[in-house]
């Protein structure tokens, strides 16, 4: 996945915010994930609303080092993609 790509949440996935981050449930294989990252849940909520770069820009508004924000977003998305929660579209 790169900064120009779009990503989507797998249609079999449901998620919700929790105090510690969030809970993700994948219905296709009854897997439950506990994410300790609010950024990950924010990214799930923003899926399909722009390119990775656009979403990173929104999340990093007011931050001087936008490249760092984009790298963190890409890293988080890579981890979510590896778990089968999101995919590149």
C-alpha positions in Angstrom: 0.0 0.0 0.0 1.3 3.5 -0.8 0.2 7.0 0.0 -1.7 7.3 -3.3 -3.8 4.3 -2.8 -7.3 3.9 -1.3 -8.2 1.3 1.2 -11.4 -0.3 2.4 -12.5 -2.2 5.5 -13.3 -5.8 4.6 -17.1 -6.1 4.5 -17.0 -9.0 7.0 -15.4 -6.7 9.6 -17.2 -4.9 12.4 -15.4 -2.6 14.8 -16.1 -0.2 17.7 -14.2 2.2 19.9 -13.2 1.2 23.4 -11.4 3.0 26.1 -8.1 1.2 25.3 -8.5 1.5 21.5 -11.0 -0.7 19.9 -12.4 -4.2 19.2 -12.6 -5.6 15.7 -14.6 -8.7 14.8 -14.1 -10.5 11.5 -17.3 -12.6 10.8 -15.8 -14.7 8.0 -13.7 -16.7 10.4 -15.0 -15.5 13.8 -11.8 -13.8 14.7 -11.8 -11.1 17.4 -9.0 -8.5 17.6 -8.2 -6.1 20.4 -6.5 -3.0 19.0 -4.6 -0.9 21.5 -4.4 2.0 19.0 -7.0 4.7 18.6 -5.2 5.6 15.3 -6.1 2.2 14.0 -9.8 2.6 14.8 -9.7 6.1 13.4 -8.3 4.7 10.1 -11.0 2.1 10.0 -13.6 4.8 10.4 -12.0 6.9 7.7 -11.7 4.0 5.2 -12.9 4.9 1.7 -12.9 8.7 2.4 -9.8 9.5 0.4 -6.3 8.4 -0.4 -3.9 7.3 2.3 -2.1 10.7 1.9 -5.3 12.7 2.2 -6.4 10.8 5.3 -2.9 11.2 6.9 -3.1 14.9 6.2 -6.5 15.1 8.0 -5.2 13.1 11.0 -2.0 15.2 11.1 -3.5 18.6 10.7 -1.5 21.0 12.9 1.5 18.7 13.0 4.8 20.0 11.6 6.2 16.6 10.4 3.5 15.4 8.0 5.9 12.8 6.5 6.2 11.2 10.0 2.4 11.1 10.3 2.1 9.5 6.8 4.7 6.9 7.7 2.8 6.0 10.9 -0.5 5.8 9.0 1.1 3.6 6.4 2.6 1.3 9.1 -0.7 1.0 10.9 -2.5 0.2 7.6 0.1 -2.4 6.7 -0.5 -4.1 10.1 -4.3 -4.0 9.6 -3.9 -5.3 6.0 -1.8 -8.2 7.3 -4.6 -9.1 9.8 -7.1 -9.1 6.9 -9.0 -6.2 8.3 -8.4 -3.7 5.4 -7.5 -4.1 1.8 -6.2 -1.8 -0.9 -8.8 -0.8 -3.5 
